[in-house]
Amino acid sequence: MKARSPRVHPPADGPVRDGIPEHGRIPRYYAVKVDLLDVISELGQGSVLPTERELSERFEVSRATVRQAVGELVLEGRLSRRQGSGTYVAGPKLVQPLALVSYTEGLRRQGIRPGRNLISLERRDAGPSLASELEIDPDDDVIHIERVLLADDERVGLESTYLTAARFPTLMDVFDPTQSLYACLRERLGVVFDGAEERVETVLATPREALLIGTNPALPMLLMHRTSWGTDGVPFERVRSLFRGDRLSFETRLGRVE
């Protein structure tokens, strides 16, 4: 089957229309990418994609053109590569709400089983930068919890949480690192979250982060910074969460500004 030629009047919200530059000529790799979306839809989640050679013959283009189209779909999370196995149709992205809910709550709402692998649970000096954000002295202790985040046993992120140790002197005694930290803070320590500031940006993972998450260092990541405070208005938590951009998206609901 040949790659489709550009439509004269493509739909306003379709992938072909989105890819047409001002001069009106669709790049060949993009036309192949659009056709691959149909192939992905036909195959279904978890199916193996035909080889580059098979696709280049099917669309009558070079293997380099197919490789570029497939590469973009991998970056977008439509396809996933498994070393030594092939390229597969990926499942839908996970959706994490931008709200005062934990990672655990966000996944369970989607019927997905959350999990965590503990990397570090320790007390350490805050240092100048973190101390400024938590409104403590640089020599004050913080509790550092670093965990790999799982979704149905798939590694999707890396989370580093810093909490003021003086405010939670018994946390390391009562916290189970395989469970939700927020649930422990609420149910075991009586913490009430009153608000938070959150910022999301795109980054590339460091070699260490990529190894822990099990991802290609060249794939874009979503980095979330969060500072939370209680009813007294004093910040007590600083979180740095790194998520695979091909497996997770964020969602929030906006209201009218009065």
Solvent accessible surface area in square Angstrom, and as a share of the most:
residue,aa,sasa,rsa
1,M,136,0.61
2,K,137,0.58
3,A,29,0.23
4,R,97,0.36
5,S,89,0.58
6,P,73,0.46
7,R,102,0.37
8,V,131,0.75
9,H,167,0.74
10,P,24,0.15
11,P,65,0.41
12,A,96,0.74
13,D,127,0.66
14,G,8,0.08
15,P,59,0.37
16,V,11,0.06
17,R,111,0.40
18,D,105,0.54
19,G,17,0.16
20,I,38,0.19
21,P,46,0.29
22,E,182,0.82
23,H,108,0.48
24,G,41,0.40
25,R,164,0.60
26,I,25,0.13
27,P,50,0.32
28,R,162,0.59
29,Y,49,0.19
30,Y,31,0.12
31,A,19,0.14
32,V,0,0.00
33,K,16,0.07
34,V,9,0.05
35,D,3,0.01
36,L,0,0.00
37,L,36,0.18
38,D,61,0.32
39,V,4,0.02
40,I,18,0.09
41,S,90,0.58
42,E,134,0.60
43,L,67,0.33
44,G,27,0.26
45,Q,132,0.59
46,G,42,0.40
47,S,32,0.20
48,V,81,0.47
49,L,10,0.05
50,P,40,0.25
51,T,76,0.44
52,E,48,0.21
53,R,126,0.46
54,E,76,0.34
55,L,1,0.01
56,S,11,0.07
57,E,110,0.49
58,R,77,0.28
59,F,3,0.01
60,E,109,0.49
61,V,20,0.12
62,S,64,0.41
63,R,122,0.44
64,A,60,0.46
65,T,22,0.13
66,V,0,0.00
67,R,115,0.42
68,Q,93,0.42
69,A,0,0.00
70,V,9,0.05
71,G,18,0.18
72,E,47,0.21
73,L,0,0.00
74,V,11,0.06
75,L,81,0.40
76,E,72,0.32
77,G,6,0.06
78,R,116,0.42
79,L,1,0.00
80,S,28,0.18
81,R,130,0.47
82,R,126,0.46
83,Q,189,0.84
84,G,90,0.87
85,S,62,0.40
86,G,34,0.32
87,T,23,0.13
88,Y,34,0.13
89,V,8,0.05
90,A,20,0.16
91,G,15,0.15
92,P,107,0.67
93,K,75,0.32
94,L,9,0.04
95,V,49,0.28
96,Q,13,0.06
97,P,27,0.17
98,L,58,0.29
99,A,46,0.36
100,L,72,0.36
101,V,20,0.11
102,S,10,0.06
103,Y,17,0.06
104,T,5,0.03
105,E,53,0.24
106,G,2,0.02
107,L,0,0.00
108,R,153,0.56
109,R,165,0.60
110,Q,69,0.31
111,G,72,0.69
112,I,30,0.15
113,R,134,0.49
114,P,20,0.13
115,G,16,0.15
116,R,21,0.08
117,N,73,0.37
118,L,80,0.40
119,I,67,0.34
120,S,25,0.16
121,L,50,0.25
122,E,65,0.29
123,R,121,0.44
124,R,110,0.40
125,D,92,0.48
126,A,11,0.09
127,G,22,0.21
128,P,107,0.67
129,S,84,0.54
130,L,23,0.11
131,A,2,0.01
132,S,86,0.55
133,E,64,0.29
134,L,1,0.00
135,E,119,0.53
136,I,43,0.22
137,D,90,0.47
138,P,63,0.40
139,D,120,0.62
140,D,58,0.30
141,D,52,0.27
142,V,1,0.00
143,I,1,0.00
144,H,12,0.05
145,I,2,0.01
146,E,11,0.05
147,R,5,0.02
148,V,4,0.02
149,L,1,0.00
150,L,20,0.10
151,A,4,0.03
152,D,75,0.39
153,D,105,0.54
154,E,63,0.28
155,R,102,0.37
156,V,0,0.00
157,G,0,0.00
158,L,7,0.04
159,E,25,0.11
160,S,15,0.10
161,T,2,0.01
162,Y,47,0.18
163,L,0,0.00
164,T,10,0.06
165,A,3,0.02
166,A,99,0.77
167,R,94,0.34
168,F,7,0.03
169,P,93,0.59
170,T,65,0.38
171,L,0,0.00
172,M,68,0.30
173,D,122,0.63
174,V,43,0.24
175,F,14,0.06
176,D,68,0.35
177,P,27,0.17
178,T,74,0.43
179,Q,94,0.42
180,S,12,0.08
181,L,8,0.04
182,Y,17,0.06
183,A,27,0.21
184,C,12,0.07
185,L,0,0.00
186,R,94,0.34
187,E,134,0.60
188,R,149,0.54
189,L,53,0.27
190,G,57,0.54
191,V,21,0.12
192,V,94,0.54
193,F,32,0.13
194,D,85,0.44
195,G,11,0.11
196,A,36,0.28
197,E,124,0.55
198,E,60,0.27
199,R,135,0.49
200,V,56,0.32
201,E,66,0.30
202,T,98,0.57
203,V,41,0.23
204,L,114,0.57
205,A,10,0.08
206,T,66,0.39
207,P,112,0.70
208,R,126,0.46
209,E,16,0.07
210,A,4,0.03
211,L,142,0.71
212,L,38,0.19
213,I,1,0.01
214,G,44,0.43
215,T,20,0.12
216,N,84,0.43
217,P,70,0.44
218,A,70,0.55
219,L,25,0.13
220,P,51,0.32
221,M,1,0.00
222,L,33,0.16
223,L,10,0.05
224,M,16,0.07
225,H,26,0.11
226,R,16,0.06
227,T,24,0.14
228,S,0,0.00
229,W,63,0.22
230,G,1,0.01
231,T,101,0.59
232,D,89,0.46
233,G,46,0.44
234,V,63,0.36
235,P,12,0.07
236,F,0,0.00
237,E,0,0.00
238,R,35,0.13
239,V,6,0.03
240,R,81,0.30
241,S,0,0.00
242,L,0,0.00
243,F,5,0.02
244,R,29,0.11
245,G,13,0.12
246,D,10,0.05
247,R,26,0.10
248,L,1,0.01
249,S,38,0.24
250,F,42,0.17
251,E,106,0.47
252,T,74,0.43
253,R,227,0.83
254,L,156,0.78
255,G,67,0.64
256,R,204,0.74
257,V,139,0.80
258,E,174,0.78
